[in-house]
Amino acid sequence: MDAPPALREFLLTEFGSPARRWRGLVHHALMLRAVTRVGHDPAATRLLVLATLFHDIVYDATRSDNEEASAAVAREWLSGDDFRRGRVIGRPWVKL
């Protein structure tokens, strides 16, 4: 999936932050590699990639609402015409 340049820059900035030791670029790159090798159909793979990209986009170990806050960020980015609405995989009650 080709992400729009602004989204790509946002994700790289967020996950490349020095504060992200455990949930940074390496973590997400490994997850994306695994997700794209699972062999799902293209629509399912696309949803898994989006869920992977936005999981823990908001991450603060002192808070308990990271998933909900991450879903809100995903909604902002994915609500445009470039993306279909879907679900955040793993938290079925957090809908995009």
Secondary structure, DSSP 8 states (H G I E B T S, - for coil): ----HHHHHHHHHHHT-TT-SSSSHHHHHHHHHHHHHS---HHHHHHHHHHHHHTTSS--TT-S-HHHHHHHHHHHHHSSTTS---B-TT-TTSB-
